[in-house]
Every structure is written in C-alpha cells, then in structure tokens.
Amino acid sequence: MKKFHIKKGDNVYVNAGNYKGTKGRVLKVIIDDYKAIVEGVNIVHKHKKPTSENAEGNIVEVEAPIHLSNLQPICPETGEPTKIGRKKNKEGNLVRFSKKSKNKVEIK
C-alpha cells in the first residue's frame, strides 16, 4: 500500500506552478496518478454539452488535479508549510506529526 504525506481534508500549500503560494483544502487524492484535487487551485474551464435538462450547454470552472510533489501540508499550529513524519503512539498505531513543531497533525 502506498503511503502519502497528503490526505483528504488536509490543508496544503502549493509550492510550484501557476498557483504557487496559495493554500487550500484537499478534496480528493488520486492514488494511481500521484495527484490531488485542491479546493480553489488549478482551475480549468470545462465545456458541458447540451442535455435535456440544460438545453444550451455551458462552460464550468472546475479544479483540476495537481501533482503531490507540488503540495506541502500546513502545520496546524504555525500555519506554515511543513514536512510530515510518522511515529507509533502508545496503542501501536501510526500517527502523523509536523516536523517543524513536533505536534500531531489531525485532519479537521
């Protein structure tokens, strides 16, 4: 099983590309392509065909996937991008922690 530093619901910082410097929340992680869809980042225009419900068709703005290497999780305490580590807690489960503040990272 692949382990990623980004999970659904994490707040992330975009560190490369046209949206460099923006922050957003992860809506979905695409495991096979190493990509994630981030709210408000990498917006593209999608053309919708006319249907019986929408007779004219239209152009919709949607978030496109962005590669995981261009994202960094945000430390919940400092609000700055950080690296993520994993360590076992007392129950023996892996817990993610921020390498900057050494505190546990929880998805809100």
Residue pairs with C-beta under 8 A, 6 or more apart in sequence:
2 31
3 86
4 29
4 31
4 34
4 68
5 68
5 73
5 83
5 84
6 12
6 26
6 29
6 36
6 68
6 71
6 73
7 26
7 29
7 107
8 26
8 27
8 28
8 29
8 107
9 25
9 26
9 107
9 108
10 25
10 26
10 73
10 74
10 105
10 107
11 23
11 24
11 25
11 26
11 73
11 74
11 76
11 108
12 23
12 24
12 25
12 26
12 36
12 38
12 71
12 72
12 73
12 74
13 21
13 22
13 23
13 71
13 72
13 73
13 74
13 80
13 81
14 20
14 21
14 22
14 23
14 24
14 38
14 41
14 66
14 70
14 71
15 70
15 71
15 72
15 81
16 69
16 70
17 42
17 66
17 70
18 42
19 41
19 42
19 66
22 40
22 41
23 74
24 38
24 39
24 40
24 41
25 38
25 39
26 36
26 37
26 38
26 39
26 71
27 36
27 37
27 38
27 39
27 63
28 36
28 37
29 35
29 36
29 68
30 36
30 37
30 65
33 65
34 67
34 68
34 69
35 65
35 66
35 67
35 68
36 65
36 66
36 68
36 71
37 63
37 64
37 65
37 66
38 63
38 66
38 71
39 63
40 63
41 63
41 66
42 63
42 64
42 65
42 66
43 61
43 62
43 63
43 64
44 61
44 62
44 63
44 64
45 59
45 60
45 61
45 62
46 59
46 60
46 61
46 62
47 57
47 58
47 59
47 60
48 54
48 57
48 58
48 59
48 60
49 57
50 56
50 57
51 57
72 81
72 82
72 83
73 81
73 82
73 83
73 84
73 98
73 105
74 80
74 81
74 82
75 81
75 82
75 98
75 100
75 101
75 103
75 105
76 98
76 103
76 105
76 106
76 108
77 98
77 101
77 103
78 100
78 101
80 100
82 98
82 99
82 100
82 101
83 98
83 99
83 100
84 96
84 97
84 98
84 99
84 105
85 96
85 97
85 98
85 99
86 94
86 95
86 96
86 97
87 94
87 95
87 97
88 94
88 95
89 95
95 104
96 104
96 105
97 103
97 104
97 105
98 104
98 105
